[in-house]
Amino acid sequence: MSIEKMAFGTEARDERLEQLKDLYPEIFSDGNINVDALKEVCGVEPLGANENNYGLYWPGKSEAKKMAGKKAEGTLEPVLGDGKNEKETNNIYIEGDNLEVLRVLKNSYKDRVKMIYIDPPYNTGKDFIYPDNYEESVEDYLRFTGQMDDKGKTLVANPRSNGRYHRNWLNMMYPRLKLAWELLKDDGVIFISIDDHEVSNLKLLCDEIFGEENLVILQVVNRTSEIASSYTVSKHEYCLCYSKSIGQIGLGDTSKYTISRGTVGNENQTQPVIKFPKGLKCLNIADGIYQKTRQITGSRENIENLTQIEVKNGRLANDIQLRARWRSSNDMRNFFSNNCQPTKAKINGIIEEIYFDGDRFMPYIKKSTNEKISSMFLENKRGSEDLNKLQMNNVFPFPKNVGFIQSLIALTTSENDIILDFFSGSATTAHALIRQNIDGLNRKMIMIQLPVNCDKEDEGKNAVEFLTSINKPHNICEIGKERIRRAGTKLLEEHPEAKGTLDTGFKVYRLAKSNFKKFNNVKGTAEDALPNLFRELEASPLEDGWQTCKESVLTEILLQQGFALDAKISISKTFTQNEVYEVVDSRRSDDDETHRMFVCLDEKLSTQTPKELHLNDGEKFICLDSAISDQFKAQLADKGRIETI
């Protein structure tokens, strides 16, 4: 097997385009789509010259779409010591511009996130939004956060008087939601909190990105305080929920039991005969023989027995036939034909048991069902109360209620699922996840937040005082991280039995420039400019000084190769002469060909290392190209998949 150079900075591709090429190769010509040919193979009539498709349009929409497909320019570097229980935890907190971070995560987390919750800027006219007109997004981000000279850029105020009021907000939201769609699992869901200012535009936007048919619900959420205008009093906002694929959506492990009568009083209901098998439990019925069931004059729910009934030791002693206006005749028949074992109900849930109660011989159906998402959430409480319990009074304006997000997590996720929030704010979603994990389902979180400076906000005085008191920088990320620390500590105080099993920790990563040299267009007319550039890249594709930040280089390789940030990294004991990292992503499927890899960043590979290298199918070994001679390459070529940097 030949040794390959590791590819970095490849253009972002839309997987749906690749699928389209596989299905209809005849509609592609010179890499472009022949739209007329596509319409022909799909049997779609072309639009007339003056006709337009229905949907949401705004000036700059095409540019917003391009932003979603733009390749990632940066990487994530670990901030060691800034998290909590970093060696044991699977939770991730990321500081950075969420659009660029989502691009960076796409390769590793595509189709892996079960639930996304976001609380984006509502566009009230006072909100600050993310500007997306950067030519060099990562460098501008670094300037903004003070990691490079000339801070320059900042969040952009979006007053209603601005002629681009809705346009700016839509440009900000579109690429982020498009990337969110790519990260969701097929049975995943996204929840987006919003108010009246943009709810109609947001719905049309989501109809386009997620598909109108994948709308789950537009939930009305009670406000904790009323907002009055000249003519109205607003008492609610909204939470919009879409699925990746409505046919595969699955609710979580929050189940309940319902018990319903087997009859219904509808006069037009049919009255079939059902055979009830012997052995059914009979509650509040004395042992004995019954020729007739007890009737109630005028009731439409009387049950007629066509055979004699015998009750012995609190159970039916014989098969009996009953006629009535049954509520769930098919469910009952299916349950009996399944030998009275748990049986899937026609509409929702599992039939667990059917039994009689009372001498009318009324059957009762016990069914287990998953909780459903209600169209209204009225029990909302002030999110500030959750922060107050952590002695973080007034450090963040208008935080969401933990209980609200916790209910969404409980309804839609199950064991080991990943929950993402890329407008993390004060980290309410992280707080909610830690609390919900008391049920033992070990969900994981990824929080993303831009480190906005609190000093510039009028409402940030309390935040600055708080962060000063704990000796932390004055930005929102520090509020979120401190909240996670305190929420975990408090929860373990309340539930000491969870110590050792409940993951209350997190690792911190920060958006940074790539460790790999960027290929810049050659300027000028010097004949040796281009050859010099290639020689420089060939000598070392890594930036100068990379040896001092090996953890960052390893993280970038990990993300480039599609491994999750919580992949287990250890020094392999197999290799005696070189330091070789073994990386295992345990949550990837068994048939994934890159679930394990070995990485060596030593500047010279020992002659012993190729002898100690044994790769299984799908495993990979990565090392520096300059670390191996041509002779070594020949030895390594027979070992399996080898890539060099």
Phi, psi and omega in degrees: 000133182286153177272132184250150171283136179291130184270128176237150173069027178291152182296143176293137180241147175270114184298332179293327176294319178296321178295322179295321178298320179294321183283317186227071181298337184288348182268000181255137178219121182054037177082357180250157180272130171274102187298320180297321178294322178297314179298325181292314182290334179270355180068034182255132177288133178291148178289149175292169185299329184253014182259150176230151174291151174285140178159187183265127178231142172209152178300130181097002182298319181298324178291323178297322178296319180296326180300325180291326183268000181294143181290153176289133179258337185253194176211182176245133177247137179291139175254086187294136178089354181267349181262210182214132181050048190297329182284334184258337190281156172245006181271146187232134172237127185238127174266123178161168174298123189294332179294311180293322179296319178298323176297317181296323184281342190305316184296327184268333189242011178301130179063027183238350184266127183276321183218138173240132169236132175223149175235077186286171174304136185279352182063050180280354186101345179248350183286156171256136181239168182279124175282136182243028181256024180285140169274325179237081191299319183292317180294321177295321177299317181294323176294316182300321183268008175078015179269354172223163178295157176065081182302316170058272189290153175210173173297150188258125174292144185230069182292155181296336179291345179291128180295345179256026189307300180287324183300315180300317182293317180294321177298325179289319187280323190304303185296328180291319178290326178296317177291326176299318178302319182291329182281336184293144169291164180298331178258018183273166180222156174235137175244133181230116176282141183199162175240193188297335188299323185228011185297321181291318177294321180297320180296315178296323178297314180290326175303321181286316186281314184264341183099127182303326181290347182263009172295124178271308182191149167255102187271136174268127183243125180296133175284149176278344174215143183281149176241116184259142172241191181296332187235345187224164171236115182271122183244005182209163168228199188225160170224114184267130182237127175235151175255160173290319178211111188299332180286345182246000183301134178229130177281163188281206186265015178278098184247160177215161177255137173238145177236123183232151176292151182277352181243167179219148185271012180293122185297329183272001181293138177292161183234072179284165176263131179238137177269120178259124187282155176296152181101348179296142180291140180236107180266143178056034177229122181289147175300144179153185180252134183238121177279328180221151172280154178289133182252150175245123184302128177084353182281137175273001182249019175293146183246129180258125177264133181261353177224158178295143182248131175237130177247128182221126181056037175075017179219160176297131180267349181210161173293142178226157177243128182234146176240136179191174172277087187284142178282318187223063186297318181293320179298318180294316179299316180298321179296317181291322179289343177264025178058034176061029174267159180310129189226137179296131179283160183296318186260306184200136172096187183237127173286115182266325186198148170232132182214162176264149176219115178092158186284002168282351183056049176281119176283141175242140184249117177264121185230137173262131181226154171280146173300148179249160179281119182281150178285350180223138173239103189258346185270027184293141179234165180295126178292338179297332179296324178295322177288324180299324180293344178257013184058042177235050185297129170059028181272349183214131182282133172055051176290149177288157179283131181300319182299324180296309181291325178299321179295323178292320178297315181297323184287329193240000183231162177218200192300132175066011179291154178259131177245131183240137171225111182257012163235063195295327178058238180275009177070038175298321181297319177297316178302315181295320181295316180299318179295318182291332182290358171301337179287358175085011185270357166056044176292158181241154182233151168231115178252135179232131181209135172287131182284070181292134181287128180285338185298331186276353184260136176298325181279001186268004183301312181296323179296317180298316180298318180295312182294327175296321183294333179254011174059050179237154176301155187270067175220163187299326181302322181293328175295313181298315182294320179293325177297317180298317179301311184289322180297319179294318179297315182295320181296321179289332173293322180281334182229071182299338180293344182273353180299134180092343180240329182273124180275105178250011183265183176193149171260147180250133173234155182227136176298134184213169175291151178299148175281353182258138182299138181272137178278109179259145177301136180285128178253151180096182185241006182300131185293332184266004184297311183291314177301322179296321179297315180295322178296322179296316179291325180291323180297314177199116178286349182271149178295152178300140178084011182296337183297338181276354181224054182299326179299322179292318178297316180297319178298319180294320176297317180303313180291321180297326182272002176085022178266144180287159182292341177262016173301145182279123182244129179214161175277120182292134178274355181290328186261127187262338187250345179230154174274112184239124178275134172256125184241125182232126176256097189289342183266004173279154182294155184297332183268006178285130189283353181236039181277351177217138175212164178237133183231129176238123180252012177295147183283349176217133180265129180290152177295341181281332187298314177302327179291330183270356184271121177224109183258133172277171178303131178089345179275160188218148175240129181237134178211174177288137179296326181286350183275351184231142178273172177300326178295317177299320181300322179294321178291321183285333186301332182271000186272344183132213184280112180240132174231145180240153179257000000 
